């Protein structure tokens, strides 16, 4: 019976995926073809893969969650995103989820490739005293109305709310994608959510939550989620004037993390600080070697302390500088790639626990967490501990990249 149920689930999943693929194929504004579970757009050499489709019964109505992966060599890493649709039946829910995806994500991604796009905005970002220019492509704010129909609105956008603070999150990557959503639930409770390259950004999310307080309250509530929902999608492309390609792909960083874990595992009795020379010899890149040595322990501490809220920023203190340079972690290209690699080794592959324990002992954050365990002060709420940013000392020639 179990095998039969699994077979039914597999068939249902295939049906949902093919329905989504056909909807995308028919409604994309660019010529495309279906290859396996992927939409291929030959003109831009871009692919859209359906990673998963989930259907949830909602009091007799259907809610559909579609998870996508969009790939292009310019992106450096895949765009991982999703859309939600709902309706009286599965077909209507799929249609609405696909429309939401096309009207926000894909419309904005295609705008990036259009040399004649008329609404491009510009953004200047200062990093280590140097200015980098970015072109910004913004979708309309999408409104999910009370009858489940999605429409566009043209009032003050979420972009206007976050653009100044957003500068501080951007680093030297060629491409960033930003997903914004705000809602207002029954009882006038607002929420906001902003993700950059699929990383949750708490300070920006708070700004969207505040933005939702300004939204007109006469808009009908979404009848399935019982809330008002606004969405906006933003693509940020660094212009070529100052752009310096990052010397590694995400996969190469992941492979280097795996190499470092094996190296530590083979030399568990060696002092941690002796690892730097080994990495410098292997990487032939002083900047990356010091990032691995300094950041991996902090990343491991973040992953192993589930009851701790960690800061979005980290302090960089170069030897020649008197002041600490406080930067968002999203600004350091390797940081989130390293974090995902450690998570994969630990949780998905189950082969990093011994090494992580050793790395955690080297963490500044962990030492502070251990000190505060069992303490109660104004920063503690229940069992959760709210940590201040740690300061990492770097060599004078260290560059944020």
LINQUI-V596047 format. One record per run of one state. SS is the DSSP state (H for helix, E for strand, C for the rest). FROM is the first residue (numbers start at 1). LEN is the number of residues. Records with the same first field share a line. If there is no record, write none. Layout:
BEGIN
SS->FROM-LEN, FROM-LEN
END
This chain:
BEGIN
C->1-1, 28-5, 36-2, 45-1, 59-2, 72-1, 76-3, 88-2, 114-7, 128-2, 139-2, 145-5, 154-4, 167-8, 186-3, 197-2, 201-1, 213-9, 223-4, 239-11, 267-5, 284-2, 305-3, 310-3, 319-6, 332-1, 349-4, 361-3, 373-7, 382-2, 387-4, 395-7
H->2-26, 42-3, 73-3, 90-24, 158-9, 202-11, 250-17, 272-12, 286-19, 329-3, 333-16, 353-8, 364-9
E->33-3, 38-4, 46-13, 61-11, 79-9, 121-7, 130-9, 141-4, 150-4, 175-11, 189-8, 199-2, 222-1, 227-12, 308-2, 313-6, 325-4, 380-2, 384-3, 391-4
END
